[in-house]
Each structure stands twice: as structure tokens, then as C-alpha cells.
Amino acid sequence: MENPILKLKDNISQLTETQRRVADYILKNPVDVAFLTVDQLALAVKTSTTTIMRLTFSLGYSGYAEFQKGLQELLRNNAAPQIRLETNLKGLDESDLWMRCAESQFNNIQSTLEMISTESLNKALEMIVTADRIFCTSVRSGLPVAQHLSFGLNRLLGNCELIVSDLSDWVDKGIDFTSKDLVIATSFPRYARRTVELVTAAKSNNAQVISITDSYSSPLVKYSDLVLTCSSSSIAFHNSPIASLFVADYLVSAIAINYPEKTKDRLDKINSVLTKINYHYTD
């Protein structure tokens, strides 16, 4: 997704004086502009709708509607939490909040289905089952994804470990990464620096990297051998992990189903131990 704010800043010196006034208003009031009609914006800046349309044309957009859509997406996905919340509250009907939340998650999963190919998923499975060691890492909103993956893959394969990249302990492991290791990193806007640093260290030691992230503009992408893009939008201020958890759950399920020779014996042994220690609650 193109960043309309950056495009404005990069091209502001080429704009006319009136267009610069519009650009200045947009840069100072992005949340308001994201939901103003072109007539309302023209009134606020005291200019004509023609000036605004010419401005958006000069930035490479088909018109104000396309520019505004890009601005809305930018605010929802890449802005600070309080800005995202303010953006999403625009036009929100509180009486329908439950259904709005459900619809948002359905849309996230549908979007993710469209973004990830079967070939990419098959490659991810092959990378997982051929790795000597697997390290799942993330922080904050992506941490549930890393936790679900690390538990599921370790239960099946016995060679997976969770690394919380905010903790400095990973440095001791990072210096020992090899080309036979696999790092699965999850990160969403505003991307955590420590996760990027861990992935950078892994790549410098020739480890394989799978990134679960929101787009190909993510800083993880240039260090990744495979990128699985997942929609992470929410109706509030945060990145939603639901679609990426869906992908993580698929990977765990597909390993169990497609590679029974690698997983069945281990699952049987684990179940035997759990039964002996009476781990599960029964009446």
C-alpha cells in the first residue's frame, strides 16, 4: 500500500501555492481528512474541489476517493494506537459493535486467504519439517501467534522453542544460529525493533526465516526467505492476531496431517506420559 502522507511530503515542493495549502491541512489533520468529503475539505481549506482533485492527480491517484482510501488504510494500520482508535471510531455504531467486530475478523481472514498462496504454505511446511531447530519469536500483539506455533510445532516435532524478542536472552542463542535453523517471526505495525534485530542476527548466520506480517513493506521482509502476509486490522486501536493465528493453526494442523510418520509416534509417547501422571481432569 502506498503511503499518501509520504507522497505528499515528497512532492510538496512541486505543488502550486494553493495545493501546498491543501497539503499542509492534510498533514496537520489526517484523521479529519480521512473522513471528509471533497466538498468539506474544500470548504475547510477555503479552496475549490478542482484544486483538490488536481492535487490528488499530481500524486498519481485516480482522484480524491482513492487518495482518501489510502489515507484511511494508513491510519488504521500504521499509526500510533490512539490515532487508530480515533480513526476507527469515526462512524462506528456502538449498538452494532459485536457484529462489527465479527465482520472485521471475517474480512481479515478472507483477505489473508487471498494474499497467501498454496505454494507459499507448502513451502512453509517443507521449511518447518526439514529444519534442525525452530525458533518462533514475537512480542506484544504478535506473541499469541508465536506461542501457539511454538507449542504446536514442539508437541509435534520436539525441536521448537519460543523466544520473546523483547528479552535479551535471545542473543545467547542468536550467535549459534546456523543454516539448518528456522526462525518464524511475527510482527505487525508499528514493528518492534527487537524482533527485526533478532531476524537480522538469524539471517547473518544463514538461518532460514519465515515472516508472518501484514505487508511486503514490513521491515522483516528483506531478511525473509518466505513471507506470509496476514491482515491485522481491528475496529479499535490494536493489531488483531486473529488472521495470523488462523495461519499458525493451519501450519500446525497441516504438519500433523501431512507428516504422520514424523508426528504420530511422538504424540503417542506424550499422551502416554500425560495419562500416567493423570494430567487431565476427569470426574
Summary of the structure (lengths in Angstrom):
residues: 283
radius of gyration: 23.0
end to end distance: 54.4
largest distance: 78.8
contacts: 892
relative contact order: 0.11
helix: 62%
strand: 10%
